[in-house]
Amino acid sequence: MSETPIPAELAARLRTARRVAVLTGAGISAESGVPTFREAQTGLWARYNPEELATPEAFRRNPKLVWEWYTWRQERVRQAEPNAGHLALVEMEGRFAEFTLITQNVDGLHRRAGSHNILELHGNLFRAKCFSEDRPVESWPDGAEIPPRCPRCGGLLRPDVVWFGEMLPTSSLRAAEHAAVTAEIFFSIGTSALVYPAADLPFNALAAGATVVEINPQPTPLSPHVTFSLNGAAGKILPALVAQVWGDAGSHS
């Protein structure tokens, strides 16, 4: 069972809802053993501050160093598996006419778990784009050069993630804002509610009249405002929620 009982009123609202949006942050990935951004600085990388590596300026200064740091982070993430929280969200996606999963995480675990309608606000560790043209690059020649070069223009490739000082991708942010203000139920899961503009989304949903549910082990600045606050780990609470709302039919959707 989860640390917090699932309120009967929340279960009732979920049974009749058609439009649901979910925002996830580092907390759900931490349950899979993915180190948070700052915890990632161990071993060889302990002497670097992440803010010194995750900027366009750092890439201009030392593109090889930045690319190698991201390669190392990819290796760490590959060792992790989606957890019960990720899998419960996959199950939930099949239950609603409209379901949008908005994530601040760059680890791709939601996709590996089987979620489909995902908005990756901060990009994805496993994708690359051209630093010169700012366009995604699907594949590139596997040469010895680090970082690799763009097959189209010869410019350097960079990780397709949002760095400090960069704007979020406009299309993803607009789609997330739309999902928030049209959702009947909005979940904020494993996020500190401190990183903007994502932290605005649950407040936008509240202002538009949505039921807002927070799932987090610790209180956040959002906690006093939500409709339901469930204290605990997503990997425990979300499966309990799915079981209570839809019963054992869950695995047969």
Buried (B, 14 or more C-beta within 10 A) or exposed (E): EBEBEBBEEBEEBBEEBEBBBBBBBBBBBBBBEBBBEEEBBEEEBEEBEBEBBBBBEBBEEBBEBBBBBBEBBBEBBEEBEBBBBBBBBBBBBEBBEBBBBBBBBBBBBBBBBBBEBBBBBBBBBBBBBBBBEEEEBEEBEEEEEBBBBBEEEEBBBBBBBBBEEBEBBEEBBEBBBBBBBBBBBBBBBBBBBEEEEBBBBBBBBBEEEBBBBBBBBEEBEBBEBBBBBBBBBBBBBBBBBBBBBBEEEBEEE
